[in-house]
Amino acid sequence: MNVERTIEFILNAQAKAEIRMDKMDKRIDVIAKLLQQGMRILVRVETAQERGEAATAELRKSQKRTDAAIAELKESQKRTDIKMAELAQAQKETQRSLKAFLDSMRHRRNGG
């Protein structure tokens, strides 16, 4: 057994192992950076999703308020329609009364 050859073999094996370790360290660094970027993106996506959910909730509230306002407007329109019908009826009655009054005045002048 040659001791010098064994030492040389061990040193070469150690050098190759260190080269492989350096490559692995670089790969690990790259993977760590990718994970960090991925986490940042995930945080941004989650934040955007939370903002979107908050905006959606606000839109739902706004839609409920709008629906309530529309329902109130429809109810108000019904009341207005009733009042307009009542007013039209009162106008007809006023016209009949006025016509009757004018007719009675004509009859009085014409000898009635």
Phi, psi and omega in degrees: 000129182262117184291320181297320179293321179295316178296318179296319178297315180297317180295319178296317179297319179296318180296316178296320179296321178294321178297315178297321179296319178299315178299317179295320178299317179296317178297318179296319177298317179297316179297318179298318178296319177298318178297319178297315179297318178298319179295319178298316179297316179300318178297317179297318180296315180297320178296315179296320179296318178297318178296319178296319179294320178295318179295320178296317178298318179295321177297320178298316178299315180298319179297320178297317178297319179296315179299318179295319179295320179296317179299318178295319178297320178296317178296317178297320178297320178298316179297319178296317179299318179297313180298320179295320178295318177298318179296319179297318178296317178297322178297316178299316180295321178296317179298318179297315180298316180296317179299315179298318179298312180297320178298319180292326178291322178295319181294326180291321180288326183275016175103017184274000000 
